[in-house]
Amino acid sequence: MSPMSIHALPRFLVLACAGLTVLPACPLLDVTADAQEVCLTYPNLKVPAAGGETSLDQSFSFDDLSKIHDLTKLDASLEFTRAQVRATSGITDFSFIESAKLDVASGDPGSTLPTLTMYDCNGDCDPNGATLDIPANTVTNAVQYLRGDSIEIGVAFKGTLPSVAWTLDIDVCMTASASYSVAP
């Protein structure tokens, strides 16, 4: 016969389960997931022909952040990693670019979050034909910016700007890491 009787088993299970519930330092489930890269894409930004200007400032909003909101509800980190600008019509390359800058701000008019210069190249821009990749110049957790309904993006180019109108697509990319724990 075993040392524990069949009648003592339910009492043992109740005590064992009760004991587990008082162990807050031991999660029942702990999951961490990393996404290699998440990008927001703004397509078809129209740029007017330059009349001898050497600088251009454009701004736009990402107004639908619903796909990212799920990540911001978790214990998540979203860090800006790079921006990519692609010419889609009017020009064939970005060789005219001497400097480029991309700023990110909250789209909430009442926000106290500062405007961040996330991507910047000055003299070291390295266009590859109709594509310009701009690495992030700082590591910033973007979660607070992405919890709102929109973010504002400002783009500035300097150089001998094209005398024809052109269109570009812009990707704002970040890496994501999220974790989820279930404690007793």
Phi, psi and omega in degrees: 000142181284157182293340180252126180280163180297333180282333181278344183299310179301321179296319178299315180297318178298315180293321179295315179295319178297321178296323178294326183288342179263013177255073185294339182280355183246099180290147175284328181216131179221110185238133174234133180230138177244132173258133183299313179199137176237129182236140169261131182245129174250109184269156169058045174283118184272132180242124181289159177297141179274140177254052181095001179291152178245005176216153182218131175236125178232152174219155179203170181238143165265107186263349180241094180256018185301325181289338181265339182303325179300321178292323183288344178279340178273177171282084190239157172233125176237115183246129176298132182242323182194165170233148175230130179246127181237125174284128181248342174197155176092323178227160181249349178202169180252028183296343179282348184283121173264323176212152178217145181216142177229122179254147178236132178221157176293143177275358179277117182300335180267005184290144174257005178293137180285156172287132182250132169275102186269326185230135186202130169224139182216100182084342180246018175295139184233075181292145177242085183064237183273015180234136176234114176262130181236111180288155176294141180262359177208152177263116182225134175286120186270001187304314182299326180287328186269355178285339179281188181275342181202161169233149179259136179240129174247132181239133178230132176238144172231143181149187176279098188288149181298146179271009176240153175291148180214165182232143180220158172249143179234130172253132172248113190247150179212158171263152182232141173221128181226148176225154181216131179233144173240118180254154179294000000 
